[in-house]
Amino acid sequence: MGKGDIKTKRGKITKGTFGKLRKHKLKEVEKPEKSDESKTPEK
């Protein structure tokens, strides 16, 4: 077990992969709310 072992956390950090032992933080994408200004005024 060490840097070469892919099944350990240290091995995943070295290899640069993610998995069950090393969770990957997901980037939160903010959805822009639709405002009244973006809509075309209906006449």
Order of alpha helices (4+ residues) and beta strands (2+ residues): alpha
